[in-house]
Amino acid sequence: MAGIRVSKFDLAHIFGVDTVMIDVWLKQGMPYVSKPGNNTGALSKQRDWVFDTAEVIEWRMSVVSEDAALA
């Protein structure tokens, strides 16, 4: 199932966290569609991260499940 593509700011708002937490999640392996300056052609001037909300929700659910299993 495809989610909505959103920016880092919007993703933080959706999850009720600040963008610093989004950076932490990125370091933990959170999936993203694209990152700033990582595209070619017409999108080469992209200045923000792009995330698929469905992919991030699925990733967060797996991380939470793993953390619960370790507790």
Protein Blocks (a to p, Z undefined) as FASTA:
>chain_A
ZZddddfklmmmmnopafklmmmmmmnopacfbdehiaghjllmpcbdcddfklmmmmmm
mmmmmmmmmZZ
